């Protein structure tokens, strides 16, 4: 009986360690996703600024031609 309890406790410990590793992996993936999202937001802002600048240049070009 004691051997069975010891085995069960050992198995539960192993499962707990696996769950802990999985949670850490999920946290790391979430952190990576947050960073990627922030990078994407910054890139989108840069593209919007460049688009605005290009639009202004195109406007000036067409005004000078007309």
C-alpha positions as CSV (number, residue, x, y, z in Angstrom):
1,X,0.0,0.0,0.0
2,X,2.8,2.4,0.9
3,X,4.6,1.6,-2.4
4,X,1.4,2.4,-4.3
5,X,1.0,5.7,-2.5
6,X,4.6,6.6,-3.1
7,X,4.2,5.7,-6.8
8,X,1.1,7.8,-7.1
9,X,2.8,10.8,-5.4
10,X,5.7,10.5,-7.7
11,X,3.4,10.4,-10.8
12,X,1.5,13.4,-9.5
13,X,4.7,15.3,-9.1
14,X,5.8,14.4,-12.6
15,X,2.4,15.6,-14.0
16,X,2.6,18.8,-12.0
17,X,6.1,19.5,-13.4
18,X,4.7,18.9,-17.0
19,X,1.8,21.2,-16.3
20,X,4.2,23.8,-14.9
21,X,6.5,23.6,-18.0
22,X,3.4,23.9,-20.3
23,X,2.2,27.0,-18.4
24,X,5.7,28.6,-18.7
25,X,5.7,27.8,-22.5
26,X,2.3,29.4,-22.9
27,X,3.4,32.4,-20.9
28,X,6.5,32.8,-23.1
29,X,4.4,32.4,-26.3
30,X,2.0,35.1,-25.0
31,X,4.9,37.4,-24.2
32,X,6.2,36.9,-27.7
33,X,2.8,37.6,-29.2
34,X,2.5,40.8,-27.2
35,X,5.9,42.0,-28.4
36,X,5.1,41.0,-32.0
37,X,1.8,42.9,-31.7
38,X,3.6,46.0,-30.5
39,X,6.1,45.8,-33.3
40,X,3.3,45.4,-35.8
41,X,1.5,48.4,-34.4
42,X,4.7,50.5,-34.7
43,X,5.2,49.3,-38.3
44,X,1.6,50.2,-39.1
45,X,2.1,53.7,-37.6
46,X,5.2,54.1,-39.7
47,X,3.4,53.0,-42.9
48,X,0.6,55.5,-42.1
49,X,3.1,58.3,-41.7
50,X,4.9,57.4,-44.9
51,X,1.5,57.1,-46.8
52,X,0.6,60.6,-45.6
53,X,3.9,62.0,-46.6
54,X,3.7,60.4,-50.0
55,X,0.2,61.7,-50.5
56,X,1.3,65.2,-49.7
57,X,4.2,64.9,-52.2
58,X,1.8,63.6,-54.9
59,X,-0.5,66.5,-54.2
60,X,2.3,69.0,-54.5
61,X,3.5,67.3,-57.7
62,X,0.0,67.5,-59.4
63,X,-0.5,71.1,-58.2
64,X,2.8,72.2,-59.9
65,X,1.8,70.4,-63.1
66,X,-1.6,71.9,-63.3
